[in-house]
């Protein structure tokens, strides 16, 4: 490491470590709401990939004002310290909430500028150098935790501010491109879903034709929609459309976990999809927490899925849906539909996403469904437009899905590049100028 770099314990470094409020005003379950003034972070909001806001709880302005500690300001770094120790998130301007508090299983790192760059601090807390020290310090097996007294002992290398900023810029540029891809994908997915909703949920073309209005579609496409409704098992639906069971879409397969006692079953050959891999995703690519070896896949060959299969979580966290992009397997908490026709995959994806929304809301069978067996899942009902219309929708939105997948693959490459550079830059093994040349050679 270069001579001008300092190495300090976090307890003496130019930063503040802030705990969450653990006092008598700590909110109870009845004080949380689905919407509100201040987001109160839970363990699911701070993940290995940063913030996730799919399941949020909020508190009122009054409750927020009653708490003493744990309120975020922009450029704070959040670290989970109990249960799942070591997940990290960064409260920059991309986060859509202004008022956020941590819970009692987290701490805030707040850099004291200008001595310490907040983004450099963020990348340090994500680095292997930081996490190797965390692994040596955390205590407890049933409920791992990392007290502040031990966090203070962690060493951080602190280069001159100009080099901190340069390191943060290089790594941040890669993250910023990934974030742009994520936002682009959200827009593309919303376009595909909006068209699905217009055609197959709100039935806009059918309603327009029934009212004698122009549906605003080319005539060959408009002719695929009827001009009236009829009663069905699902209520009023377009005339001539059918009602199927999920099993009618294609083959339904329940996943299974190969024996964990056989180490040879696990490797880096075939994606093995579990529920944590499904949050916030459309496609399941080779980014799962676990992968199987060829031997592991062969041990339960009938559970192997082709690309284009649609996976639906049915236990614990039901209703999440992803599409496989290559041969894969899943665990037993996931049921998968392999569509009989590949040119209908994207229509069935949204149909099952809508079904997943109903499952999470407690529909499609009454009470909240937290354990949906394969048999019961296969018998859930879906609305079925004519085959030509199903295929037409798929072909129209396929370019959007192809772009989403290309962006996801690019982001995966960028993440691998960042993870290669991160430990070398943070430790001083690789200097900024060398990292810039390395990136240029990879582009």
C-alpha positions, 0 to 999 in steps of 0.5 A: 500500500502506498505510503500516503495511505493511512489505516485506522480503526472505524472507531477513530476514523472520520465517520460517525456510527449511529445506532437505531433507537431502542427506547420505549418509543420504538414502534410496535406492529400496530403503528406501521402502515403500508404508506406514510411519512417515514419509511421504517426499514426492515430486514428485507429492505437492506439486501446483498444487492442494496435497498429493496422496497417491495415490502415497506412499512411506514410510521407517522410524522408524530412517531418519527418525531418521538424517536431519538436516533437512527434517522438517515440523511443523504449519503449515509451507509446502512449496515445490517448487524443482527440476524443477517449480518453484513448487508449494505445499502447507500442512501443516495439521491436515487432512493425515492424516500426522503424520510427513512429510519433504521430498525434496531438490527442496523447501524448507520455509517456517516462519513465526516466530509471532507476527510472521508468520501461517503461513496468511498466509505460505501464501497469499503463497507461492500468490500471483501476487506471489510467483510473478512473482518466482520466474519471474524468479529460477529458473534452468535450462531442462532442469531448472529450479531455485530455490536458497535464495540466490535465494529469500532475495531474494524480497520479501514484504509484511508487514501488521500481524498483525491484518490478516495474520490477517484476510486469511488468514481470508477466503481460508481460509474459501473454501479450507475450504469447498472442502476440506469439499466435497472430503471430502463428495465422497469420502464420496459416492463411497465410498457409490456404490463400496461399493454397486457392490462389494457387488452386482457384485464380492462378489455379496452379493445372489446369495450371500444368495439362494444360501444361502436368506437374505434379501438385504435388498433390496425384492423387485422389486430382489432378483428382478433377482439370480440365486440361483446361480453359474456358471463364466465367462471371469472365473471364478465369476460370477452365473448368466446374467451375461455377459462383454463386451469394453470395445468392447461397452459403446459407442464407443471413441475414442482422443484426439489433440493438435491441432497445437501449431504452430497457436495458433488451435487453443487457447483457452477453449471446449472442455475438453482432458483430459490425464492430470494433469487426471485425478488424484483426480477423478470428473468432468472439468470446465472446469478442465483445464490446456489448453482448445481453441478451436472451431477446434481442436475442429473440426480433429479433430471425430471426437475430440469426446466428449459429456458422459457419456463415460468417459475412461481413461488408457492410457499413462504413468500407466494406469488413471485414470478420469473422466467428461466433463460436457460436450463435450470432447476428450483427448490420445492418452494417453487412450482413452474409452468413450462408453456406448451407454446413458446410464442405465448410465454410472455402473455402467460408470464403476465397472466401468472404475475396477475395470479401471483398478485391475487395469491399474495392478496389472499385471492384465488381460493379465499384466505391468504395463501402461504402454502400453495401445493402443486396440485392446488396451484395447477388448478387455479384458473386463468382467462384465455384469449384466442391463440392468435391473440396470445401469440400476437401479444407475445410477438409485440412485447418480445423486443421489450423482453429481449432488451430487458434481458440484454440489460440484465446481462450487461449489469451482471458483467458490470457487477463482475468487473466491479467486484474484481476491481473493488478489493484491489482498489480498496487495498491499494493493490491496484492504483486508479490509473491502472484500473482505468486502463483495465476497464478500457481494455474490457470495453 
